[in-house]
Amino acid sequence: MSTFFTRRRALRWLREGVIFVFIALAIIWGVDRYRQPALPETFTGMTLQTLDGQAVDLAALSDTRPLLVYVWATWCNVCRFTSPSVDKLARHGDNVISIAIRSGDDARLAKWMQKKELTMPVINDARGELAQRWQVSVTPTLLVIDKGKPVSTTTGWTSYWGMKARLWWASIG
């Protein structure tokens, strides 16, 4: 086979690959927009309590560097792949808080966290009231808050490096 046909075939595959990537990104973007929660314009004055009894203010936590808010559930199958990455971010010093929705009472959630060896800070939304108020319809949902305002949301599985990139992007924005 001549070099001309080999090069032509490679260029066709490259062009089709680029088109496929753009189509996939457009679909992902559209799904994220469709499932986007109805967040408040600002998180100022929103104080919540972690499982260990610590009061946290989301706006204050996001004042000096972007905050990743991870909304998840113990019964969520996709969350079992995402939670270890969020926990790793928290252990490495990234600004992270998680909200477990409809995952049982504090004792049950604490036992589950211990069993899974997760140490990330967690707020228990036992009845799903906060998730309902924000209209979070999919777990996991990841929010990035910077200076008290939401700057990014995504739903579904996200990699460790995808989360790091979102935090970095918010810090330069």
C-alpha positions as CSV (number, residue, x, y, z in Angstrom):
1,M,0.0,0.0,0.0
2,S,1.4,3.4,-0.9
3,T,2.2,6.1,1.7
4,F,-0.4,8.4,0.1
5,F,-3.3,6.0,1.0
6,T,-1.9,5.3,4.5
7,R,-1.6,9.0,5.3
8,R,-5.0,9.7,3.9
9,R,-6.5,6.9,6.0
10,A,-4.8,8.3,9.1
11,L,-6.1,11.8,8.5
12,R,-9.6,10.4,8.0
13,W,-9.4,8.5,11.3
14,L,-8.0,11.7,13.0
15,R,-10.8,13.8,11.6
16,E,-13.5,11.3,12.7
17,G,-11.9,11.0,16.1
18,V,-12.0,14.8,16.6
19,I,-15.6,15.0,15.5
20,F,-16.5,12.1,17.9
21,V,-14.8,13.9,20.8
22,F,-16.7,17.2,20.1
23,I,-20.0,15.3,19.8
24,A,-19.3,13.5,23.1
25,L,-18.4,16.7,24.9
26,A,-21.6,18.4,23.6
27,I,-23.7,15.5,24.9
28,I,-21.9,15.6,28.3
29,W,-22.4,19.4,28.5
30,G,-26.1,19.1,27.5
31,V,-26.8,16.4,30.1
32,D,-25.0,18.5,32.8
33,R,-27.2,21.5,31.9
34,Y,-30.4,19.4,32.0
35,R,-29.5,17.9,35.4
36,Q,-28.1,21.1,36.9
37,P,-29.4,21.8,40.4
38,A,-31.2,25.1,41.3
39,L,-28.5,26.6,43.6
40,P,-28.8,29.8,45.5
41,E,-27.0,32.8,44.0
42,T,-24.9,33.0,47.1
43,F,-24.1,30.7,50.0
44,T,-23.6,33.5,52.5
45,G,-25.1,32.8,55.9
46,M,-25.6,29.1,55.2
47,T,-24.2,27.3,58.2
48,L,-24.4,23.5,58.3
49,Q,-23.1,20.9,60.8
50,T,-20.7,18.1,60.0
51,L,-21.1,14.6,61.3
52,D,-18.5,15.3,64.0
53,G,-20.5,18.3,65.2
54,Q,-18.4,21.1,63.6
55,A,-20.4,24.1,62.3
56,V,-19.3,25.1,58.7
57,D,-20.2,28.1,56.6
58,L,-19.9,27.3,52.9
59,A,-19.3,30.9,51.9
60,A,-16.6,31.3,54.6
61,L,-14.9,28.0,53.5
62,S,-14.8,29.3,49.9
63,D,-13.5,32.8,50.8
64,T,-9.8,32.2,50.3
65,R,-9.9,29.2,47.8
66,P,-12.6,27.4,45.9
67,L,-14.6,24.8,47.7
68,L,-15.6,21.5,46.2
69,V,-19.1,20.4,47.6
70,Y,-19.7,16.7,46.9
71,V,-23.4,15.7,47.1
72,W,-23.6,11.9,47.4
73,A,-25.4,9.0,49.1
74,T,-24.4,5.6,50.6
75,W,-26.9,3.9,48.3
76,C,-25.5,5.5,45.1
77,N,-23.6,3.0,42.9
78,V,-21.6,5.6,41.0
79,C,-20.7,7.3,44.3
80,R,-18.6,4.3,45.3
81,F,-16.2,5.1,42.5
82,T,-16.2,8.9,43.1
83,S,-16.1,9.0,47.0
84,P,-12.5,7.6,47.3
85,S,-11.3,10.4,44.9
86,V,-13.1,13.1,46.9
87,D,-11.7,11.6,50.1
88,K,-8.2,11.6,48.6
89,L,-8.6,15.3,47.7
90,A,-9.6,16.1,51.3
91,R,-6.6,14.1,52.7
92,H,-4.2,16.0,50.4
93,G,-5.4,19.3,51.7
94,D,-7.8,20.4,49.1
95,N,-10.9,22.4,50.2
96,V,-13.6,19.8,50.3
97,I,-16.9,19.2,52.1
98,S,-19.4,16.5,51.3
99,I,-23.2,16.2,51.8
100,A,-24.6,12.7,52.2
101,I,-28.3,12.7,51.3
102,R,-30.9,10.2,52.6
103,S,-28.2,7.9,54.0
104,G,-29.6,7.2,57.4
105,D,-29.0,8.8,60.8
106,D,-25.7,10.1,62.0
107,A,-24.6,6.9,63.7
108,R,-25.4,4.8,60.7
109,L,-23.6,7.2,58.3
110,A,-20.6,7.4,60.6
111,K,-20.4,3.5,60.8
112,W,-20.7,3.4,57.0
113,M,-17.9,6.0,56.6
114,Q,-15.6,4.1,59.0
115,K,-16.3,0.8,57.1
116,K,-15.3,2.4,53.8
117,E,-12.3,4.2,55.5
118,L,-13.5,7.6,54.3
119,T,-12.4,10.6,56.4
120,M,-13.7,13.5,54.3
121,P,-15.8,16.0,56.2
122,V,-19.5,15.1,55.8
123,I,-22.8,16.8,56.4
124,N,-25.7,14.5,56.9
125,D,-28.8,15.5,55.0
126,A,-30.7,12.5,56.5
127,R,-34.1,13.5,55.1
128,G,-32.8,15.1,51.9
129,E,-34.2,18.5,52.7
130,L,-31.1,20.4,51.5
131,A,-30.9,18.3,48.3
132,Q,-34.6,19.0,47.7
133,R,-34.1,22.7,48.3
134,W,-31.2,22.8,45.8
135,Q,-33.1,20.4,43.4
136,V,-30.3,17.9,43.3
137,S,-31.8,15.1,41.3
138,V,-28.7,13.0,40.6
139,T,-26.0,11.6,42.8
140,P,-23.2,12.3,42.7
141,T,-23.4,16.0,42.1
142,L,-20.2,18.1,42.4
143,L,-20.4,21.9,43.0
144,V,-17.5,24.3,43.1
145,I,-18.1,27.4,45.2
146,D,-15.8,30.4,45.0
147,K,-16.1,33.4,47.3
148,G,-19.6,32.2,48.3
149,K,-21.0,31.8,44.8
150,P,-21.4,28.7,42.7
151,V,-19.1,28.7,39.7
152,S,-19.3,25.1,38.4
153,T,-21.6,22.0,38.7
154,T,-21.4,18.6,37.2
155,T,-23.2,15.3,37.8
156,G,-22.2,11.7,37.6
157,W,-18.8,10.2,37.8
158,T,-15.8,12.5,37.8
159,S,-12.2,11.5,38.1
160,Y,-9.8,12.8,40.7
161,W,-8.0,14.9,38.1
162,G,-11.3,16.2,36.8
163,M,-12.1,17.5,40.3
164,K,-8.6,18.9,40.7
165,A,-9.0,20.7,37.3
166,R,-12.3,22.2,38.3
167,L,-10.9,23.5,41.6
168,W,-7.8,24.9,39.7
169,W,-10.0,26.5,37.0
170,A,-12.1,28.2,39.7
171,S,-9.0,29.5,41.4
172,I,-7.7,31.3,38.3
173,G,-11.1,32.5,37.2
